[in-house]
Amino acid sequence: MKKQKIFASVCAAAIGLCAVLPDLQTRQEPHALAADTVTFTEFDTSVNGGEPIRGVDISSILAIEQAGVRFYSPDGAEQDIFRTLSEYGVNYIRVRVWNSPYTTDGNSYGGGNCDVNTAAEIGRRAAQYGMKLLVDLQYSDFWADPGKQTVPKAWQGYSFDQKKQAIYDYTKQSLQTIRNAGADIGMVQVGNETNCVFCGEDDMYKISELFSSGCAAVRDFDRDVLIALHFANPATGYFDWYAQVLDECAVDYDVFAASYYSYWHGTTENLTAVLKGIGENYDKYVMVAETAYPYTDEDGDSFGNAIYSASVDAELRYAVSVDGQAQCLTDVFQAVANVGGKGIGAFYWEPAWLGVYGISWAEQNALWEQYGSGWATAYAGEFDASATAAGGSSYDNQALFDFSGRPMKSLEVFSNVYPKTPKPLTGSVIPEGRYRIRNLNSGLYLTVANGEGGSGVNVVQYEADGAAEYNVWHIRADSDGYYSLYSDLGGGDTYLLDLSYGSAENGTDIGIYTDTACDAQRFKFVDNGDGSYLIVTKSTTDQSAVEVADADTASGGRVQQFERNGHRCQSWVLEPVEDYYETCDLNGDGLINVYDFAIFKRWLMAGETNRAADMNDDGDVNIADMVLLHKHLFGLEHVRPQKHGTPHNTVFPRVD
């Protein structure tokens, strides 16, 4: 997709690019609202682990981050955007790949510097949060869309057969590089918006031969990876013809993918009808590979917006608002779900393509030029004559994050697309031992209410200035990466952290109970990357976590189980508990006197050691420490006791 404001007219003109396209007309239907949730009732469980694709394309993300854009969790804490997307239900990341988006001197064309190494890093980060990768191979050095499909610099002058071989080789090598980085490749897109033009060819039958080379490379790489072919605008009426030619040419692919932007590409009813026909007539899965909608007319990076309320040649079917954006995305998912068993999901295009907010145009321009974080740099003119100067993002008003990088309500649409297949998370290895567990949001500690041992006693959060039986937990490894958390009450081996009645429902109270050997007493620690952990519950296959109800920040706040939502009230810090002692006071009576000297002498003569006798705090106990204590008692040298370990708590957790 071309990322300038002229893209709408380019798409309209693209129909005339291919002389062999049949002459068709389309009819526009009025818009109808969809429900708040979308369920793919006939979803093919062999696809994507049984879940619809809830995807986003964030190809520009690395350049954006390098330029200084930051992203945040719902409560305003800076957070890895991949984690945020995962917490909102996104399960697939799409990334465009250009062959060589650089000049011969190594200067970037911009647009996110989307070479294979960039794709590999994005894929690696996506896999860390359990998200698959759609690799969008565009077979060009810069933007490929219906308006242009320029042959890569290195392939210019190639014969048709040489291009076929180059496509095969490049496809296979690129996928191997991306997988070697740790990406979980689930799908490969051979070409981008290839409306009867691809890699310099404009005959659909010759294009099909090139497609076949790319598809063969994907099959040879991994036969379990889905192959998608991608076309723009179902309202043109040509989609069925594309599918017919692909079928005639026996192109081996799995998914017919569409770009669908509601302000350019007709109604969702037409989208459903077109995709349903292809799915049924040609036995192909279908999906939306790109969609977006504006939530504001404001411009966040001083570059201007591609679509806004007064746009010409655009039909804005929804309010330009966050609610309108959310409804549009919901309707797109519903349109694909209405296809039936061949509909597999949708991707939102560049929901985080932002500039650094609040700086001048000159400052923005310098960042676009330095980091390639905008649609183009001045160097791109070498390959694309339309790129006459550096430019930013004309889609920042269509993002799902506000200009400051905070997620908006419209991002919640992904969490409302069903079915969902519970997938266990990768847990961290926690050293066994005794811990206090502090809530990152409130700063208060996981505590047994009223300090009472007994099955069924509730657990709350409470302030503390030290360790006590009621706020110390023995973490012990179980099986499959899960742990049991024993309260120090009852000797540290009697009462476990427990979900009330073993329920997996949101809002289930958490308390302590004797060991029942059930999943309701097993937990996993998932590293948040900021020193805190998400404590997920085995009863829900890691889909829910331990949290403070209503993000309460007061002592006595109820602790419950709730589905993962990214809030800091679900983040916990583990503080190891160490035995408390003070050096010099060997009998613990609060005084340093001759009784301590007698104890020291007896230990030393018996060959015994105790860390409290380390008077000079050098890590070793010997005659030098005894001499120092002797001098202290006779006033010859002052010894200041050193405190070590976790002090004893003095704040009792009284809960009404």
Salt bridges, closest charged atoms under 4 A:
GLU29 OE2 - ARG27 NH1 1.86
GLU51 OE1 - ARG54 NH2 3.02
GLU51 OE1 - LYS423 NZ 3.22
ASP57 OD2 - ARG94 NH1 2.80
GLU65 OE1 - ARG125 NH1 2.74
ASP75 OD2 - ARG568 NE 3.54
GLU78 OE2 - ARG70 NE 3.58
ASP80 OD1 - ARG125 NH2 2.96
GLU87 OE2 - ARG83 NE 2.64
GLU121 OE2 - ARG124 NH2 2.69
ASP136 OD2 - ARG94 NH2 3.14
ASP141 OD2 - LYS153 NZ 2.88
ASP145 OD2 - LYS148 NZ 3.66
ASP184 OD2 - LYS132 NZ 3.43
GLU201 OE2 - LYS163 NZ 2.83
GLU201 OE1 - LYS206 NZ 3.78
GLU209 OE1 - LYS164 NZ 3.28
ASP222 OD2 - ARG179 NH2 2.66
ASP252 OD2 - ARG219 NE 2.89
ASP254 OD1 - ARG219 NH2 3.05
GLU280 OE2 - LYS276 NZ 3.21
ASP283 OD1 - LYS342 NZ 2.62
GLU290 OE2 - ARG94 NH1 3.32
GLU315 OE1 - ARG317 NH2 3.26
ASP323 OD1 - LYS409 NZ 3.47
ASP331 OD2 - HIS31 ND1 3.72
GLU350 OE2 - ARG96 NH1 2.98
ASP384 OD2 - LYS148 NZ 3.47
ASP478 OD2 - ARG522 NE 2.38
ASP488 OD2 - ARG434 NH2 3.05
ASP488 OD1 - HIS474 NE2 2.68
ASP509 OD1 - ARG558 NH1 2.59
ASP515 OD1 - ARG522 NH2 3.77
ASP519 OD1 - LYS538 NZ 3.82
ASP542 OD2 - LYS524 NZ 2.84
GLU575 OE1 - ARG436 NH2 3.20
GLU575 OE2 - ARG438 NE 2.65
ASP579 OD1 - ARG434 NH1 3.76
ASP579 OD2 - ARG611 NH2 3.71
ASP617 OD1 - HIS644 NE2 3.20
